[in-house]
Amino acid sequence: MDSSLPAALPEFPIAQVAIPDVSIIVPARNEEANIGDCLKSLTSQTGVAFEIIVVDDGSTDRTREIAQGFGGVRVISPEPLRENWTGKNNALVAGAKEAHAGWLLFTDADTIHLPHSLAGALAEAKEERADLLSYSPEQIVVSIGQRAVMPVIFAELAVQYPLQKVRDQSSDVVAANGQYILVRREAYDAVGGHAAVATEILEDVALARLFRKAGKRVYFRYGGDAVRTRMYRNWVQLREGWTKNLALLFPHPGLLALQSLLLWFVAWFTIDMAASGALSRRFACIAAGALWWILVYRRIRAAHFTTANNLLAMAVGLPMFAYLLLRSKKAHSKGQVSWKGRAYIVGAPSERKTAAMQAARATSSIEAQKTENRELILWSTSHAKRNFPHRTTITIQTLLRKRTSGSSANAIIPTDTGTTTPWKLP
């Protein structure tokens, strides 16, 4: 018998599972009009290893079907929506749990990504030593309403969140655009991720504040060279979307609405003044009117729209913006906004917490009362026949006299219905 050791087995290379550089997470709810173009632009990215995770947030259209048609794209469903969480945050949390990379890109389903933009964004984030990098995409506007009001909104956002202050790591002014947020996974997990802002309607700004508060570096800029988006397909979507957001983006929406209307009235008044000045050769009036329009134009031009759209915004966009501001203020004052078929309770987090605590205490009190009632009924059942053997019907008051020392003859046991009726002995 040969007792020698067997020959060594041949060595085979161990398969290595490649870990991507970036995990791209796309939340999508009824995005059949957009998801195809978005994924086409993402799957064609080069220069960096990535994975794509689409989180289908309960879509009732062909969103899931279209996404599943792209090779290499994983389509998942989030967990059931938790109380007070927004659908988008729930989807983002689900996507982050499935991601493998050291960097996470959260991007909306209505975005289109320019070639090589992913590699460029990752390189820029590393160069800027950013834990969170966010781009404000180029806005695609088609309808007259969009072309008129969107330049005004983004111009005012530029005033409210100036880039110099947003990039200043010691500043309280911080912002991000949820259409494109690239984060370092380690930093994202350290601040709690989207789960920490899950009840926030403006989850992008809330997440940026978390990063800033935790000492993480935030870098934000206009990113028209990397990504573009068509936020809304019609006026109804635009109205609903900005009604949800404007009162949160601007701390004094009523005052800003008044300012916008005043700006608009003065602009048109200066046109009349300049026209009258031209007829009467009063060049000072012409100069004053021209100067006012130049100042307004420079303010709106900061939003990176075309000249034609900026002029349209000056002509009719300002009162439209005022309307949306007041509509948003009214909705938030009533405590509820809606988006994509879901209604959300809004208000300060402390107010939501107080309301929840009050509701919990009320529920607890009701349940305790019901438990006490059941105990009294059980006691009554065991004692009624022994103490009142000749009666088949007895009132709760009579039984309570027997149990409660010193109680009045009119003492009652509260019931679920609030009534006190004769009780049939079992």
C-alpha positions in Angstrom: 0.0 0.0 0.0 1.4 3.4 -1.0 1.5 5.6 2.1 3.2 8.6 0.5 1.5 11.9 0.7 -0.7 12.8 -2.3 0.6 15.2 -4.8 -0.2 18.9 -4.1 -3.4 20.0 -5.8 -3.1 22.5 -8.6 -3.6 26.1 -7.6 -6.4 28.0 -9.1 -6.8 31.8 -8.9 -9.4 33.0 -6.4 -12.1 35.0 -8.1 -12.0 38.6 -7.0 -15.3 40.5 -6.6 -14.7 44.0 -7.9 -15.9 46.7 -5.5 -17.1 49.7 -7.5 -15.8 53.2 -6.9 -19.3 54.7 -6.9 -22.7 53.3 -6.1 -25.4 55.3 -8.0 -28.8 55.3 -6.3 -31.8 56.4 -8.2 -35.1 56.7 -6.4 -38.0 56.5 -8.8 -41.8 56.8 -8.4 -43.9 56.9 -11.6 -41.0 58.1 -13.7 -41.7 56.3 -17.0 -41.2 59.5 -18.9 -37.7 60.1 -17.5 -36.1 56.9 -16.3 -35.0 55.7 -19.7 -33.0 58.7 -20.6 -31.6 58.9 -17.1 -30.3 55.3 -17.1 -29.0 55.6 -20.7 -26.9 58.5 -19.6 -25.7 56.7 -16.5 -24.9 53.4 -18.0 -22.7 55.1 -20.6 -20.4 56.7 -18.0 -16.7 55.9 -18.4 -13.5 56.4 -16.4 -14.8 55.0 -13.1 -16.2 51.7 -11.8 -19.8 52.0 -10.7 -23.0 50.2 -9.9 -26.5 51.4 -10.4 -29.4 50.8 -8.0 -32.9 51.9 -8.9 -35.3 52.0 -6.0 -38.8 51.6 -7.4 -40.9 53.5 -4.9 -44.3 51.9 -5.5 -44.6 53.0 -9.1 -47.9 52.2 -10.9 -46.6 52.9 -14.4 -43.8 51.3 -16.5 -40.9 52.7 -14.4 -39.8 49.3 -13.1 -40.2 47.6 -16.4 -38.1 50.2 -18.2 -35.4 50.1 -15.5 -35.2 46.3 -15.6 -34.5 46.6 -19.4 -31.0 48.0 -18.7 -28.3 45.4 -18.3 -26.3 45.8 -15.0 -29.0 47.9 -13.3 -30.4 46.4 -10.1 -34.0 47.3 -9.4 -35.1 46.9 -5.8 -38.1 47.9 -3.7 -37.9 49.8 -0.4 -39.3 48.6 2.9 -42.9 49.7 3.7 -43.0 53.4 4.4 -42.6 54.3 8.0 -44.7 56.7 9.9 -43.7 60.4 9.1 -41.0 59.3 6.6 -41.1 60.7 3.1 -41.2 58.3 0.3 -38.0 59.6 -1.3 -36.0 59.3 2.0 -37.3 55.8 2.5 -36.2 54.8 -1.0 -32.7 56.5 -0.5 -32.2 54.6 2.7 -33.1 51.3 1.0 -30.7 52.1 -1.8 -27.8 52.9 0.5 -28.2 49.6 2.3 -27.7 47.8 -0.9 -24.7 49.8 -2.0 -21.1 48.5 -1.9 -18.9 51.4 -2.9 -17.0 53.9 -0.9 -18.8 56.8 -2.6 -22.6 57.1 -3.0 -24.2 59.2 -5.7 -27.9 60.1 -5.1 -29.5 61.4 -8.2 -33.1 61.8 -9.4 -34.7 59.9 -12.1 -35.4 63.0 -14.2 -31.7 63.8 -14.6 -29.5 63.4 -17.6 -25.8 63.0 -17.0 -23.2 64.3 -19.5 -20.4 61.9 -20.7 -17.5 61.5 -18.2 -19.4 63.6 -15.6 -19.3 60.8 -13.0 -15.5 60.5 -13.1 -15.2 64.3 -13.1 -17.4 64.6 -10.0 -15.5 62.0 -8.1 -12.2 63.7 -9.0 -13.6 67.1 -8.0 -14.8 65.7 -4.7 -11.4 64.3 -3.9 -9.7 67.5 -5.1 -11.9 69.7 -2.9 -11.6 67.2 0.0 -15.4 67.2 0.1 -17.4 64.7 2.1 -20.5 65.9 0.3 -20.4 67.3 -3.2 -23.6 68.6 -4.8 -24.3 70.0 -8.2 -27.3 72.2 -9.1 -28.2 70.9 -12.6 -28.9 72.9 -15.7 -32.7 73.2 -15.8 -34.5 72.2 -18.9 -37.7 74.3 -19.4 -40.2 73.8 -22.2 -43.6 75.3 -21.5 -44.2 79.1 -21.2 -45.0 78.7 -17.4 -41.7 76.9 -16.8 -39.7 79.3 -18.8 -41.2 82.3 -17.0 -41.1 81.2 -13.4 -38.1 78.9 -13.1 -35.4 81.6 -13.7 -37.0 83.7 -10.9 -37.0 80.8 -8.5 -33.4 79.8 -9.1 -32.2 83.4 -9.1 -33.8 83.9 -5.6 -32.2 80.7 -4.5 -28.8 82.0 -5.5 -29.5 85.1 -3.4 -30.7 83.1 -0.4 -27.9 80.6 -0.6 -24.8 82.4 -2.0 -22.1 80.1 -3.0 -19.4 81.9 -1.1 -21.2 81.3 2.2 -22.3 77.8 1.3 -18.7 76.8 0.7 -17.5 78.5 3.8 -17.2 75.6 6.2 -17.7 77.9 9.2 -20.9 79.4 7.8 -24.4 78.5 9.0 -25.6 78.9 5.4 -25.4 75.5 3.7 -27.2 73.9 0.8 -27.3 71.0 -1.5 -29.5 69.9 -4.4 -31.0 66.5 -4.1 -30.9 66.0 -7.8 -27.2 65.3 -7.5 -25.5 64.6 -4.2 -22.2 62.6 -4.1 -21.1 61.6 -0.6 -18.2 59.8 1.0 -19.8 56.6 2.4 -17.8 56.8 5.7 -19.0 60.3 6.3 -22.5 59.5 5.2 -22.8 56.7 7.7 -21.2 58.7 10.5 -23.9 61.4 10.4 -26.7 58.9 10.1 -27.5 59.1 6.4 -30.9 59.8 5.1 -32.5 57.9 8.0 -31.4 60.9 10.2 -33.4 63.3 8.0 -36.2 60.8 7.0 -39.0 63.1 8.1 -37.7 66.1 6.3 -39.4 67.4 3.1 -36.1 69.2 2.1 -33.9 66.2 2.7 -31.1 67.6 0.6 -30.6 70.8 2.6 -31.2 68.9 5.9 -28.5 66.4 4.9 -26.0 69.1 4.1 -26.7 70.7 7.5 -26.0 67.4 9.2 -22.6 67.2 7.4 -21.7 70.8 8.2 -22.7 70.3 11.9 -20.6 67.2 12.2 -17.6 69.0 10.8 -17.8 67.3 7.4 -16.8 69.3 4.3 -19.6 70.4 1.9 -18.9 71.6 -1.6 -21.8 73.0 -3.8 -21.8 74.6 -7.2 -23.8 75.0 -10.4 -23.2 71.8 -12.3 -24.6 72.5 -15.8 -21.4 71.0 -17.2 -22.2 67.7 -15.6 -25.9 67.1 -15.3 -29.2 68.6 -16.5 -32.8 67.9 -15.5 -36.4 68.6 -16.5 -38.0 68.8 -13.1 -41.6 69.1 -14.2 -43.6 68.0 -17.3 -46.5 70.4 -16.8 -47.8 73.3 -14.7 -49.7 71.0 -12.3 -46.5 69.2 -11.4 -44.6 72.5 -11.1 -47.2 74.0 -8.8 -47.4 71.0 -6.6 -43.6 70.7 -6.4 -42.9 74.3 -5.5 -45.8 74.4 -3.1 -44.1 71.7 -1.2 -40.7 73.3 -1.1 -40.8 77.1 -1.3 -41.9 77.9 2.2 -39.1 75.7 3.5 -36.4 77.2 1.2 -37.3 80.8 2.0 -37.8 81.8 5.6 -40.2 84.7 4.9 -42.3 83.7 1.9 -44.9 86.3 2.4 -42.4 89.2 2.5 -40.6 87.8 -0.5 -43.8 87.5 -2.5 -44.5 91.2 -1.7 -41.0 92.2 -2.8 -41.4 90.3 -6.1 -44.6 92.0 -6.9 -43.1 95.4 -6.1 -40.1 94.6 -8.3 -42.5 93.7 -11.1 -44.7 96.8 -10.8 -41.7 99.1 -10.7 -40.2 97.4 -13.7 -43.3 98.0 -15.8 -43.7 101.5 -14.5 -40.1 102.3 -15.6 -41.0 101.1 -19.1 -43.9 103.6 -19.2 -41.6 106.3 -17.8 -38.9 105.5 -20.4 -41.4 105.6 -23.2 -42.8 109.0 -22.0 -39.2 110.2 -21.7 -38.4 109.2 -25.2 -41.4 111.1 -26.6 -40.5 114.2 -24.6 -36.8 113.8 -24.9 -36.3 113.5 -21.2 -33.2 111.3 -21.3 -33.0 111.0 -17.5 -36.3 109.1 -17.5 -35.0 106.8 -20.3 -31.8 106.2 -18.3 -33.6 105.5 -15.1 -35.9 102.9 -16.8 -33.0 101.2 -18.5 -30.9 101.1 -15.3 -33.8 99.4 -13.4 -34.3 96.7 -16.0 -30.5 96.1 -16.1 -30.4 95.6 -12.4 -33.4 93.2 -12.4 -31.9 91.3 -15.4 -28.6 90.9 -13.6 -30.4 89.5 -10.6 -32.2 86.9 -12.7 -29.2 86.1 -14.9 -27.6 84.4 -11.9 -29.9 81.4 -12.5 -28.1 80.3 -15.7 -31.0 80.4 -18.0 -31.0 81.8 -21.6 -31.5 85.5 -22.3 -35.0 84.9 -23.8 -36.1 83.0 -20.7 -34.7 85.7 -18.4 -36.6 88.4 -20.3 -39.8 86.3 -20.1 -39.2 85.9 -16.4 -38.9 89.7 -16.0 -42.1 90.2 -17.9 -44.4 87.7 -16.2 -42.4 85.4 -14.0 -42.2 87.6 -10.9 -46.0 87.6 -10.1 -46.1 83.8 -10.8 -43.3 83.4 -8.3 -45.3 85.5 -5.8 -48.3 83.3 -6.3 -46.3 80.1 -5.7 -44.8 81.6 -2.6 -48.1 82.5 -1.1 -49.6 79.1 -2.0 -46.7 77.3 -0.3 -47.0 79.5 2.8 -50.8 78.7 3.0 -50.2 74.9 2.5 -47.6 74.8 5.2 -49.7 76.9 7.6 -52.4 74.3 7.2 -49.8 71.6 8.1 -50.0 69.4 5.0 -48.4 69.2 1.5 -48.7 66.6 -1.2 -46.4 65.1 -3.7 -46.8 62.2 -6.2 -50.0 60.9 -4.6 -48.8 61.1 -1.0 -49.8 63.6 1.7 -47.2 64.8 4.3 -47.7 66.5 7.6 -45.4 69.5 7.8 -44.4 71.8 10.7 -41.5 72.1 13.0 -40.0 68.8 14.2 -40.7 69.8 17.8 -44.4 70.4 16.9 -44.6 67.0 15.1 -43.0 65.4 18.1 -45.4 67.1 20.6 -48.4 66.1 18.5 -47.2 62.5 18.4 -46.6 62.5 22.2 -50.1 63.9 22.9 -51.6 61.3 20.6 -49.7 58.6 22.3 -50.8 59.8 25.8 -54.4 60.0 24.7 -54.2 56.5 23.3 -52.5 55.2 26.4 -55.2 56.8 28.6 -58.0 55.3 26.5 -56.4 51.8 26.6 -55.9 52.1 30.4 -59.6 53.0 30.9 -60.7 50.1 28.7 -58.5 47.7 30.8 -60.1 49.1 34.0 -63.6 48.6 32.6 -62.8 45.0 31.7 -61.5 44.3 35.2 -64.7 45.8 36.7 -66.8 43.6 34.5 -64.9 40.5 35.5 -65.2 41.4 39.1 -68.9 42.0 38.7 -69.5 38.7 37.0 -67.9 36.8 39.9 -69.8 38.7 42.6 -73.2 39.6 41.2 -74.8 36.1 41.4 -73.5 35.6 45.0 -74.7 39.0 46.2 -77.9 39.3 44.2 -79.1 35.7 43.8 -82.7 36.6 43.1 -82.0 39.1 40.3 -81.2 38.4 36.6 -80.7 42.1 35.6 -78.7 44.6 37.6 -77.2 48.1 36.9 -73.5 48.8 37.0 -74.1 51.4 39.6 -75.5 48.9 42.1 -72.4 46.6 41.6 -70.1 49.6 42.0 -71.7 50.5 45.4 -70.7 47.0 46.6 -67.0 47.4 45.5 -66.3 51.0 46.1 -66.4 52.2 49.6 -67.8 55.7 50.2 -68.9 56.1 46.6 -72.1 57.9 45.9 -75.2 56.2 44.7 -74.8 57.8 41.4 -71.3 56.5 40.8 -70.8 55.0 37.3 -68.3 52.9 35.4 -67.3 54.6 32.2 -67.7 52.3 29.2 -66.5 52.5 25.6 -69.8 54.0 24.5 -70.1 56.3 27.4 -73.5 54.8 28.4 -74.8 53.3 31.6 -77.3 50.7 30.9 -78.7 47.7 32.9 -76.4 44.7 32.5 -77.7 41.3 31.9 -76.1 38.7 34.2 -74.4 35.9 32.3 
